[in-house]
Amino acid sequence: MNCWHCKSELIWGGDHSFEDHGMEGEGIVSNLSCPNCPVEVLVYYDIDKECVADNVTNNNKLIN
């Protein structure tokens, strides 16, 4: 994943649970940072919902 600001490759910093972030449900919060500017990114993955990739278009579809 690249930085939206400077386009550098983001560095993965670690994964945490939703509980670690005071959130309800089952999920993973991944944190990434940019080595060239002060950008930090949190990515939330809700395990309670299934996310599948469409192999033809490579678009993600959320299934409830």
N, C-alpha and C positions, 0 to 999 in steps of 0.2 A: 504494500500500500504506500502511496506517495503522499507527501505533504501537499495540501491544497494551496499553500502560500508560495513555497519555493520549489516544489516538485521533487525534492530530495526523498530518498527512500526512508520511511519511518523505521525506528528501532523499537522492537517489542520489549516492553518493560516487565510484563508479567500478567497473570490472570488472577482474578479474585471472584468470590461468590457474590450473588446479589445480597446475601445477608451481610457480608463485609461492608457493603455500601448502604445498609439500612433499607434495603428494598425487600418486598415480599416476593414469594415464588422461588422457583429454581432457575438459576441462570448464571452466566459467566460474564464478567466485566473485564475486558482486556484493555491494558493501557499501552499506548505507543507515544513516542516523542520524536521530534525532528532534531537531527544532529546539527543543523545549520541555522535554525531560527527558534524562537521560543514557543513553538506550537506543541500542544499536547492533545492527544485524541483518546477518548474512551469509546470502546465498541461494546454494545450490550447485546448479548445473545440469550434469548429467552428459551430455556430448555423445555418449558411447558408447551411451546408451539413448535411445530416441525417446519424447518426451512429446507426446501429441496431446490436443486439447480436444474434448470431446463437445459439439457445438453445441446440443443439446436441453437438457441438464441443466447445462451449463457446468462439469462436473466434469472434472478432469484424470485421464487414465488412463495408466499407465506400461506401455509395451510392451517386453518383454524380447527 
